[in-house]
Amino acid sequence: MSERDELLDEVWDDWRESVTMAPADLERWLETDDSRRVGDSDGGESTGHRSGRRIVRLLRTRKNDLTLDDVRWMRKVVGYVHRHLAQRPDGDVRETDWRYSLMNWGHDPAA
């Protein structure tokens, strides 16, 4: 079994649970001002926003067509989502930067 296949077997179920937004929903979200506003940035596009665009592409890629680099990115997304979920703030999160940041990474905790 190739490295890609082994890693894909390890990450696939976590990926499917972590990325809860459909590609079209994520694309619509990425067009919003809130999506562009949140996250770490060096003055340009935030890391999360850039990740969201890549996640859309991955969601539209057949499983067999994913590259090793794609699968490594999927693992990074899963790690980010899990770490960020552990930092959930108290109260209603629907209109928080915490939620918006997660949505840039394909996970909507309010859905």
C-alpha positions as MATLAB code, in Angstrom:
seq = 'MSERDELLDEVWDDWRESVTMAPADLERWLETDDSRRVGDSDGGESTGHRSGRRIVRLLRTRKNDLTLDDVRWMRKVVGYVHRHLAQRPDGDVRETDWRYSLMNWGHDPAA';
ca = [
       0.000    0.000    0.000;
       1.329    3.448   -0.906;
       1.991    6.216    1.599;
      -0.935    8.156    0.103;
      -3.301    5.221    0.544;
      -2.201    4.568    4.132;
      -2.564    8.207    5.118;
      -5.906    8.476    3.323;
      -7.196    5.459    5.246;
      -6.114    7.142    8.498;
      -7.658   10.547    7.795;
     -10.741    9.858    5.647;
     -13.364    9.373    8.388;
     -12.050   12.305   10.432;
     -12.069   14.463    7.282;
     -15.704   13.583    6.569;
     -16.669   14.432   10.172;
     -14.596   17.618   10.338;
     -15.558   19.195    7.026;
     -19.295   19.594    7.419;
     -19.991   22.210    4.767;
     -20.930   21.318    1.200;
     -18.647   22.772   -1.487;
     -21.270   25.249   -2.743;
     -22.048   26.422    0.811;
     -18.375   26.900    1.577;
     -17.863   28.820   -1.668;
     -20.766   31.145   -0.813;
     -19.363   31.647    2.683;
     -15.906   32.491    1.333;
     -17.445   35.364   -0.657;
     -18.656   37.124    2.505;
     -16.961   40.007    4.278;
     -16.935   38.057    7.558;
     -15.065   35.216    5.912;
     -12.426   37.557    4.546;
     -12.140   39.466    7.839;
     -11.255   36.626   10.245;
      -8.040   34.678   10.655;
      -4.305   35.219   10.624;
      -3.040   37.243    7.700;
       0.160   38.838    6.525;
      -1.822   41.708    5.045;
      -3.318   39.628    2.252;
      -5.642   36.664    2.252;
      -5.923   34.895    5.605;
      -4.614   31.361    6.043;
      -8.122   30.068    6.739;
      -9.643   31.769    3.695;
      -6.949   30.320    1.451;
      -7.523   26.930    3.083;
     -11.248   27.184    2.393;
     -10.626   27.602   -1.323;
      -8.429   24.513   -1.279;
     -11.020   22.552    0.708;
     -13.659   23.342   -1.923;
     -11.361   21.871   -4.564;
     -10.687   18.778   -2.430;
     -14.394   18.226   -1.793;
     -14.935   18.203   -5.545;
     -12.089   15.761   -6.177;
     -12.796   12.061   -6.399;
     -11.218   10.111   -3.577;
      -9.070    8.088   -5.972;
      -7.755   11.271   -7.592;
      -6.442   12.837   -4.360;
      -2.672   13.266   -4.274;
      -0.382   12.667   -1.313;
      -0.145   16.458   -0.903;
      -3.960   16.675   -0.871;
      -4.198   13.994    1.808;
      -1.572   15.722    3.929;
      -3.613   18.926    3.675;
      -6.748   17.028    4.702;
      -4.906   15.882    7.824;
      -3.917   19.486    8.562;
      -7.561   20.594    8.217;
      -8.726   17.859   10.603;
      -6.111   18.931   13.154;
      -7.116   22.580   12.898;
     -10.824   21.818   13.295;
     -10.233   19.574   16.317;
      -7.964   22.135   18.031;
     -10.346   24.993   17.328;
     -13.397   23.079   18.558;
     -11.615   22.511   21.863;
     -11.504   26.312   22.295;
     -15.268   26.812   21.970;
     -16.358   29.994   23.745;
     -19.288   30.094   26.127;
     -22.691   31.212   24.955;
     -24.205   31.598   21.525;
     -21.516   31.146   18.885;
     -23.588   31.882   15.779;
     -22.116   35.348   15.159;
     -18.583   34.929   16.508;
     -15.169   35.095   14.925;
     -14.593   31.619   16.413;
     -17.389   30.174   14.270;
     -16.412   32.200   11.213;
     -12.841   30.956   11.430;
     -14.027   27.357   11.599;
     -16.299   27.942    8.633;
     -13.318   29.091    6.579;
     -11.918   25.614    7.258;
     -15.152   23.936    6.143;
     -16.734   23.261    9.550;
     -19.900   25.018   10.699;
     -20.418   24.306   14.416;
     -23.830   25.991   14.329;
     -25.261   23.823   11.558;
];
